[in-house]
Amino acid sequence: MTKKILVVDSDREVKRLLLETFHTIGYHVVAAENGDAAVRMIETESFDLVILDIMIPGTSGFQILRQLRRTSDIPVIILSARADTIDKVETFELGADDYVTKPFVVAELTARVAALLRRSDTKTHVGVKAGFSDGRLLVDFTKHQVFVDGKDAAITKKEYELIREFILNAGSALDYQYLLKHVWGIKYRGNKNRVKAIVRRLRGKIEADLRKPQYIMAVKGVGYRFKDNLS
């Protein structure tokens, strides 16, 4: 099935370039030149990926991203002339999957789009969009809640984002830098302790025996792996 991409950018040259480039590749691409138009399109149409500028007329890119993440896990790439670290951190915290600074290399952007679409397809195929349940542990992606033996585990926002990333990649070893990027939204290079600390807290809430974890297993020299026998 042809992938459908929404480009939200007020720069006509950028829109023209992206429309021509992605049409040539074989994607179905539509564009919105302001935030209000983008919101209407998102509410009435389905997309496989969104390329979003931050500084656009009407509803801002930040607001659109925030609205998207209330109801959707659709991949979002921020494409912006703003290179401030603060902007990058904020968009990642709001749920952006990638951040590309203008001017950009077309080949690099298309490669990032392809990678995110592949990742999205993989998550869909493993059939864990609704969450995870094995009779003891229940992770509800719709309600953003975690239950152990029927009781709310009272996890924090970051703990939820971490276990969700584990479940979406169940069976695969995730290294520290991957987790830092996809959970904290920016690469805290070398800061393994940040990951170890939150894993320790999360294990304390979901594992029956901390000496023999059944859900989040350490992968020596790499990071962690979530058990792969999903129900």
Rosetta silent file (secondary structure, phi, psi, omega in degrees, C-alpha in Angstrom):
SEQUENCE: MTKKILVVDSDREVKRLLLETFHTIGYHVVAAENGDAAVRMIETESFDLVILDIMIPGTSGFQILRQLRRTSDIPVIILSARADTIDKVETFELGADDYVTKPFVVAELTARVAALLRRSDTKTHVGVKAGFSDGRLLVDFTKHQVFVDGKDAAITKKEYELIREFILNAGSALDYQYLLKHVWGIKYRGNKNRVKAIVRRLRGKIEADLRKPQYIMAVKGVGYRFKDNLS
SCORE:     score description
SCORE:     0.000 S_00000001
   1 L     0.000  136.235 -179.100    0.000    0.000    0.000 S_00000001
   2 L   -67.141  131.679  179.560    1.297    3.463   -0.924 S_00000001
   3 L   -76.607  139.959 -178.354    2.415    5.480    2.085 S_00000001
   4 E  -109.857  123.407 -175.921    0.708    8.821    2.600 S_00000001
   5 E  -117.342  136.237  174.345    2.800   11.725    3.873 S_00000001
   6 E  -104.845  125.635  176.058    1.649   15.146    5.081 S_00000001
   7 E  -106.927  122.385  179.652    4.074   18.050    4.621 S_00000001
   8 E  -115.726  103.880 -175.686    3.337   21.099    6.772 S_00000001
   9 L  -160.647  135.477 -179.478    5.492   24.047    5.713 S_00000001
  10 L   -86.268   -8.874  179.026    4.823   27.648    4.680 S_00000001
  11 L   -81.494  111.495 -175.370    7.929   27.779    2.440 S_00000001
  12 H   -61.991  -36.883 -179.438    6.659   27.194   -1.102 S_00000001
  13 H   -67.873  -39.600  177.982   10.041   26.084   -2.423 S_00000001
  14 H   -64.826  -44.908  178.850   10.447   23.526    0.341 S_00000001
  15 H   -60.817  -45.313 -179.810    6.939   22.202   -0.277 S_00000001
  16 H   -60.609  -44.691 -179.919    7.529   21.978   -4.020 S_00000001
  17 H   -61.628  -45.735 -178.184   10.834   20.154   -3.511 S_00000001
  18 H   -69.071  -40.250  178.255    9.351   17.659   -1.060 S_00000001
  19 H   -60.796  -46.912 -179.699    6.230   17.028   -3.131 S_00000001
  20 H   -65.404  -43.448 -177.219    8.285   16.336   -6.253 S_00000001
  21 H   -63.341  -50.174 -175.494   10.869   14.239   -4.395 S_00000001
  22 H   -74.962  -29.945  173.921    8.434   11.979   -2.550 S_00000001
  23 H   -64.229  -40.545  179.793    6.076   11.623   -5.505 S_00000001
  24 H   -62.154  -39.719  179.887    9.056   10.439   -7.559 S_00000001
  25 H   -67.474  -30.577 -179.775    9.928    7.856   -4.911 S_00000001
  26 L   121.053    6.335  177.202    6.358    6.567   -4.946 S_00000001
  27 L   -85.205  155.119  170.891    4.772    8.108   -1.864 S_00000001
  28 E   -92.694  119.293 -174.115    1.410    9.870   -1.870 S_00000001
  29 E  -123.329  134.530  173.321    2.167   13.375   -0.596 S_00000001
  30 E  -127.840  157.826 -174.433   -0.128   16.238    0.346 S_00000001
  31 E  -131.372  150.557  173.563    0.826   19.622    1.741 S_00000001
  32 E  -129.816  135.005 -176.127   -0.518   22.260    4.118 S_00000001
  33 L   -96.233   -5.453  176.375    0.928   25.754    4.216 S_00000001
  34 L  -146.172  165.803 -174.634   -0.354   26.732    7.645 S_00000001
  35 H   -66.762  -35.610 -179.019   -1.153   25.120   10.962 S_00000001
  36 H   -65.403  -42.196  178.044   -4.913   25.524   10.781 S_00000001
  37 H   -64.523  -39.063  179.530   -5.091   23.716    7.442 S_00000001
  38 H   -62.629  -42.094  179.970   -2.845   20.969    8.809 S_00000001
  39 H   -61.422  -43.985  179.976   -5.125   20.445   11.812 S_00000001
  40 H   -62.225  -40.790 -178.995   -8.174   20.095    9.559 S_00000001
  41 H   -67.950  -40.572 -179.961   -6.377   17.564    7.362 S_00000001
  42 H   -64.883  -34.658 -178.818   -5.157   15.540   10.338 S_00000001
  43 H   -75.003  -23.536 -174.177   -8.695   15.418   11.735 S_00000001
  44 H  -113.172  -12.460 -177.860  -10.259   14.221    8.469 S_00000001
  45 L  -128.421  163.453  177.047   -7.546   12.126    6.786 S_00000001
  46 L  -108.351  136.754 -179.906   -5.142    9.331    7.702 S_00000001
  47 L  -129.230  154.063  177.496   -1.393    9.696    7.213 S_00000001
  48 L   -94.484  -19.094 -179.235    1.574    7.366    7.629 S_00000001
  49 E  -164.139  148.473  177.975    4.059   10.162    8.441 S_00000001
  50 E  -124.383  131.324  171.791    4.111   13.927    8.987 S_00000001
  51 E  -106.542  117.662 -165.333    6.937   16.320    8.094 S_00000001
  52 E  -128.632  126.235  172.218    6.305   19.399   10.222 S_00000001
  53 L   -86.084  150.152 -179.341    7.834   22.864   10.449 S_00000001
  54 L   -79.344  -49.975 -174.190    7.688   24.581   13.831 S_00000001
  55 L   -92.397   91.077  178.962    7.248   28.200   12.717 S_00000001
  56 L  -131.123  154.614  178.183    4.139   28.227   10.547 S_00000001
  57 L   -63.278  153.256  178.673    1.161   30.606   10.364 S_00000001
  58 L    76.497 -141.563  179.136   -1.867   29.771   12.488 S_00000001
  59 L   -58.366  127.749 -175.246   -1.604   26.792   14.818 S_00000001
  60 L   -73.288  161.950  176.759    2.087   26.313   15.644 S_00000001
  61 H   -60.399  -35.338  177.550    4.079   23.182   14.949 S_00000001
  62 H   -61.892  -44.531 -179.511    4.395   22.636   18.691 S_00000001
  63 H   -65.509  -40.121  179.324    0.606   22.702   19.091 S_00000001
  64 H   -63.882  -44.544  179.499    0.083   20.335   16.161 S_00000001
  65 H   -62.033  -43.666  179.282    2.616   17.881   17.545 S_00000001
  66 H   -61.308  -41.667  179.782    1.016   18.035   20.980 S_00000001
  67 H   -66.983  -41.881  178.933   -2.416   17.394   19.465 S_00000001
  68 H   -58.877  -45.075 -174.710   -1.148   14.502   17.353 S_00000001
  69 H   -72.014  -11.422  174.999    0.406   12.749   20.312 S_00000001
  70 H   -70.795  -27.891 -172.575   -2.864   12.787   22.250 S_00000001
  71 H  -130.594   -7.201 -170.711   -4.342   10.283   19.797 S_00000001
  72 L  -144.074  149.649  173.897   -1.660    8.940   17.468 S_00000001
  73 L  -105.363   15.649 -178.800    1.775    7.321   17.273 S_00000001
  74 L   -54.515  135.599  179.022    2.262    8.398   13.657 S_00000001
  75 L   -61.331  137.189  179.356    5.946    9.188   12.933 S_00000001
  76 E  -129.588  125.347  174.249    6.697   12.935   12.934 S_00000001
  77 E  -108.436  122.952  174.833    9.834   14.565   11.548 S_00000001
  78 E   -82.444  127.973  177.764   10.417   18.191   12.507 S_00000001
  79 E  -121.644  105.149 -170.114   11.901   20.153    9.593 S_00000001
  80 E  -143.333  151.121  175.077   12.944   23.572   10.821 S_00000001
  81 L   -79.901  -11.869 -179.309   15.403   26.400   10.273 S_00000001
  82 L   -84.027  122.069 -176.327   15.691   26.725   14.036 S_00000001
  83 L  -107.605    9.832 -178.603   18.736   24.868   15.323 S_00000001
  84 L   -63.815  135.113  178.380   18.400   25.773   19.016 S_00000001
  85 H   -59.687  -35.619 -179.484   18.893   22.841   21.344 S_00000001
  86 H   -60.719  -42.498  178.639   15.947   24.052   23.426 S_00000001
  87 H   -64.250  -41.618 -179.797   13.622   23.722   20.434 S_00000001
  88 H   -63.612  -46.057 -179.610   14.926   20.260   19.667 S_00000001
  89 H   -60.910  -44.266 -177.849   14.521   19.102   23.244 S_00000001
  90 H   -62.868  -43.099 -179.497   10.974   20.490   23.435 S_00000001
  91 H   -67.947  -38.182  177.279    9.842   18.786   20.235 S_00000001
  92 H   -64.864  -40.355  178.871   11.397   15.479   21.278 S_00000001
  93 H   -64.849  -30.980  178.633    9.722   15.742   24.672 S_00000001
  94 H   -78.235  -12.644  175.694    6.409   16.354   22.904 S_00000001
  95 L   118.562    9.637  176.888    6.906   13.168   20.920 S_00000001
  96 L   -65.023  148.229 -179.667    8.738   14.016   17.688 S_00000001
  97 L   -93.423  -24.863 -178.792   10.640   11.092   16.177 S_00000001
  98 E  -157.702  161.612 -178.664   13.342   13.090   14.397 S_00000001
  99 E  -138.892  118.779 -179.931   14.560   16.662   13.881 S_00000001
 100 E  -117.711  130.343 -177.214   16.112   17.894   10.624 S_00000001
 101 E   -94.461  136.269  173.703   17.547   21.383   10.336 S_00000001
 102 L   -80.439  146.481   -7.812   17.184   23.544    7.233 S_00000001
 103 L   -68.091  150.541 -174.164   18.954   23.741    4.863 S_00000001
 104 L  -125.682  160.916  176.179   18.819   19.977    4.502 S_00000001
 105 L   -93.478  122.277 -174.983   20.156   17.296    2.206 S_00000001
 106 H   -57.032  -43.792 -178.172   17.259   15.704    0.334 S_00000001
 107 H   -61.363  -37.377  178.891   18.848   12.247    0.276 S_00000001
 108 H   -68.201  -42.293 -179.748   19.309   12.318    4.050 S_00000001
 109 H   -64.110  -43.965 -179.786   15.706   13.381    4.660 S_00000001
 110 H   -64.415  -34.645  178.043   14.305   10.685    2.370 S_00000001
 111 H   -66.320  -40.194  179.295   16.464    8.089    4.138 S_00000001
 112 H   -67.803  -38.255  176.984   15.122    9.184    7.533 S_00000001
 113 H   -61.827  -47.307 -179.347   11.556    9.048    6.231 S_00000001
 114 H   -61.175  -40.574 -178.939   12.084    5.535    4.889 S_00000001
 115 H   -64.839  -42.793 -179.624   13.640    4.396    8.184 S_00000001
 116 H   -68.147  -36.382  178.190   10.741    5.740   10.267 S_00000001
 117 H   -67.633  -37.856  176.957    8.160    4.164    7.962 S_00000001
 118 H   -64.419  -43.720  179.811    9.932    0.805    8.224 S_00000001
 119 H   -62.614  -40.805  179.001   10.015    1.106   11.997 S_00000001
 120 H   -64.345  -40.803  177.643    6.324    1.990   12.067 S_00000001
 121 H   -62.812  -40.917 -179.733    5.486   -1.028    9.890 S_00000001
 122 H   -61.772  -43.360  179.387    7.476   -3.300   12.192 S_00000001
 123 H   -63.186  -38.032 -179.782    5.551   -2.099   15.233 S_00000001
 124 H   -68.021  -41.856 -176.481    2.256   -2.698   13.449 S_00000001
 125 H   -67.076  -31.670 -179.193    3.208   -6.202   12.318 S_00000001
 126 L   -75.381   -8.700  171.828    4.180   -7.398   15.788 S_00000001
 127 L    69.780   38.215 -179.735    0.639   -6.637   16.846 S_00000001
 128 L  -118.324   22.108 -178.472    1.291   -4.719   20.042 S_00000001
 129 L   -59.103  -34.366 -177.748   -0.470   -1.450   19.217 S_00000001
 130 L   -79.760  -21.078 -179.294   -2.978   -1.980   22.029 S_00000001
 131 E   135.873 -144.453 -176.798   -0.301   -2.782   24.606 S_00000001
 132 E  -146.470  142.501  175.404    0.892   -5.889   26.418 S_00000001
 133 E  -155.242  134.021  176.490   -0.666   -8.465   28.713 S_00000001
 134 L  -131.298   17.932 -179.691    0.524  -11.793   30.081 S_00000001
 135 L    97.598  -33.105  177.979   -1.977  -12.318   32.877 S_00000001
 136 L  -106.512  -49.272 -179.501    0.152  -10.631   35.535 S_00000001
 137 E  -103.403  129.830  176.151    1.447   -7.483   33.825 S_00000001
 138 E  -125.952  123.277  175.593   -0.879   -5.306   31.750 S_00000001
 139 E  -116.804  114.958 -176.050    0.365   -2.260   29.817 S_00000001
 140 E  -101.129  107.903 -178.797   -2.468   -0.287   28.239 S_00000001
 141 L   -69.834  -25.170 -179.480   -1.239    1.958   25.411 S_00000001
 142 L   -73.053  -43.545 -177.926   -4.646    3.603   25.129 S_00000001
 143 L   -93.881   -6.695 -177.663   -4.859    4.680   28.770 S_00000001
 144 L    57.584   44.121 -179.284   -1.100    5.050   29.284 S_00000001
 145 E  -129.214  156.825  177.716   -1.339    2.879   32.392 S_00000001
 146 E  -127.406  131.358 -179.918    0.452   -0.148   33.792 S_00000001
 147 E  -122.686  139.885  175.426   -1.205   -2.728   36.047 S_00000001
 148 E  -122.984  120.482 -176.654    0.385   -5.532   38.054 S_00000001
 149 L    52.571   39.841  176.943   -1.959   -8.240   39.321 S_00000001
 150 L    81.311   -1.640 -178.664   -4.881   -5.943   38.572 S_00000001
 151 E  -109.573  140.380  179.035   -3.496   -3.013   40.563 S_00000001
 152 E   -61.129  124.802 -177.932   -2.300    0.293   39.124 S_00000001
 153 L   -78.559   -6.486  176.474    1.517    0.296   39.275 S_00000001
 154 L    53.494   50.392  179.689    1.537    4.111   39.578 S_00000001
 155 L   -84.843  158.967  178.996    4.389    4.602   37.151 S_00000001
 156 L   -82.367  170.949  179.635    5.714    7.995   36.065 S_00000001
 157 H   -58.607  -45.325 -178.320    5.466    9.433   32.550 S_00000001
 158 H   -68.713  -36.175  177.006    9.072    8.523   31.749 S_00000001
 159 H   -64.127  -39.328  177.192    8.659    5.017   33.170 S_00000001
 160 H   -64.053  -46.295 -179.048    5.644    4.527   30.919 S_00000001
 161 H   -61.851  -34.560  179.305    7.537    5.809   27.865 S_00000001
 162 H   -68.716  -49.091 -177.673   10.397    3.452   28.687 S_00000001
 163 H   -68.285  -31.091  176.209    8.284    0.307   29.073 S_00000001
 164 H   -64.092  -43.228  178.730    6.343    1.219   25.948 S_00000001
 165 H   -63.995  -39.645  176.699    9.586    1.440   23.955 S_00000001
 166 H   -60.227  -46.947 -176.524   10.649   -1.924   25.371 S_00000001
 167 H   -65.518  -41.169 -179.938    7.356   -3.552   24.384 S_00000001
 168 H   -65.782  -18.107  179.061    7.386   -2.102   20.873 S_00000001
 169 L  -122.212   31.053 -175.810   10.831   -3.658   20.437 S_00000001
 170 L   -53.409  134.329  179.959   10.224   -6.827   22.476 S_00000001
 171 L    91.373  -16.183 -179.491   12.942   -9.438   22.041 S_00000001
 172 L  -100.242  141.093  176.036   15.478   -6.929   20.701 S_00000001
 173 E   -76.870  124.703  179.297   18.437   -5.633   22.693 S_00000001
 174 E  -108.238  123.341 -177.638   18.172   -1.851   23.022 S_00000001
 175 E   -81.011  168.865 -174.640   21.375   -0.022   23.798 S_00000001
 176 H   -60.022  -43.062 -177.432   21.655    2.900   26.189 S_00000001
 177 H   -66.625  -36.614  176.541   21.944    5.562   23.492 S_00000001
 178 H   -60.904  -46.506 -178.570   18.874    4.264   21.682 S_00000001
 179 H   -65.598  -39.163  178.754   16.859    4.459   24.892 S_00000001
 180 H   -63.051  -41.499 -178.647   18.150    7.926   25.718 S_00000001
 181 H   -68.906  -45.706 -171.337   17.171    9.205   22.271 S_00000001
 182 H   -87.676  -16.837  178.033   13.734    7.597   22.080 S_00000001
 183 H  -102.915  -43.846  179.250   12.647    8.045   25.688 S_00000001
 184 H   -92.258  -15.368  174.696   14.315   11.329   26.675 S_00000001
 185 L    83.843    6.827  176.975   14.261   12.681   23.129 S_00000001
 186 L  -157.282  152.515 -176.515   17.905   13.682   22.901 S_00000001
 187 L   -83.739  103.639  172.962   21.220   11.859   22.979 S_00000001
 188 L   -88.327   82.327 -171.949   22.779   12.182   26.432 S_00000001
 189 L   -58.291  128.390  174.649   26.006   10.568   25.300 S_00000001
 190 L    81.663   -6.984 -175.873   27.632    8.348   27.880 S_00000001
 191 L   -87.901   66.904 -179.010   24.968    8.975   30.514 S_00000001
 192 H   -67.364  -28.923 -176.648   24.084    5.321   31.159 S_00000001
 193 H   -61.157  -30.291  178.500   23.205    6.036   34.773 S_00000001
 194 H   -61.900  -42.879  179.151   20.071    7.913   33.675 S_00000001
 195 H   -70.658  -46.807 -177.326   18.789    4.744   31.999 S_00000001
 196 H   -59.151  -39.105 -177.709   19.942    2.406   34.759 S_00000001
 197 H   -65.475  -44.736 -177.888   18.207    4.469   37.435 S_00000001
 198 H   -73.069  -32.859  175.641   14.811    4.499   35.729 S_00000001
 199 H   -63.982  -41.277  179.363   15.065    0.803   34.825 S_00000001
 200 H   -60.933  -43.798  179.280   15.774    0.053   38.475 S_00000001
 201 H   -66.845  -42.629 -179.218   12.680    2.001   39.563 S_00000001
 202 H   -65.042  -42.827  176.760   10.508    0.434   36.868 S_00000001
 203 H   -58.216  -39.503 -179.212   11.653   -3.072   37.769 S_00000001
 204 H   -62.424  -22.153 -178.734   10.754   -2.368   41.376 S_00000001
 205 H   -95.877  -22.900 -174.239    7.177   -1.738   40.293 S_00000001
 206 H  -118.201  -20.717 -176.840    6.648   -4.597   37.814 S_00000001
 207 L   -87.595  141.223  177.179    9.036   -7.444   38.682 S_00000001
 208 L   -76.777  -32.927 -178.549    8.090  -10.122   41.207 S_00000001
 209 L  -138.798  108.891 -177.011   11.748  -10.834   42.040 S_00000001
 210 L   -64.504  -23.196  179.120   14.371   -8.164   41.403 S_00000001
 211 L   -75.101  -23.451  179.631   17.109  -10.797   41.607 S_00000001
 212 L  -135.333   73.298 -178.362   15.545  -12.670   38.675 S_00000001
 213 L   -61.252  136.718 -178.517   13.751  -10.133   36.447 S_00000001
 214 L  -102.623  -16.718 -176.514   11.234  -11.700   34.074 S_00000001
 215 L  -107.378  -54.892 -177.518   10.382   -8.675   31.950 S_00000001
 216 E  -108.197  106.277 -178.413   13.372   -6.356   31.579 S_00000001
 217 E  -101.931  139.775  176.670   16.600   -8.292   31.199 S_00000001
 218 E   -75.440  139.165  173.827   20.064   -6.730   31.131 S_00000001
 219 E  -111.964  107.431 -171.656   22.166   -7.358   28.037 S_00000001
 220 L   -54.027  127.609  177.156   25.775   -7.153   29.196 S_00000001
 221 L    77.933   -0.129 -176.818   27.725   -4.357   27.560 S_00000001
 222 L  -123.019  -67.837 -176.008   24.710   -3.208   25.535 S_00000001
 223 E   172.803 -115.631 -177.075   21.589   -2.238   27.475 S_00000001
 224 E  -142.325  161.394  177.571   18.320   -4.082   28.057 S_00000001
 225 E  -138.749  134.645  176.356   15.859   -6.428   26.378 S_00000001
 226 E   -90.856  144.197 -175.375   12.154   -6.926   27.077 S_00000001
 227 L   -57.138  145.050 -170.625   10.874  -10.518   27.026 S_00000001
 228 L   -99.652   -1.273 -179.351    9.737  -11.605   23.590 S_00000001
 229 L   -89.848   70.593 -178.684    6.866  -14.009   24.342 S_00000001
 230 L   -71.312  145.905  176.965    4.131  -11.454   23.852 S_00000001
 231 L  -101.654    0.000    0.000    0.559  -12.538   24.273 S_00000001
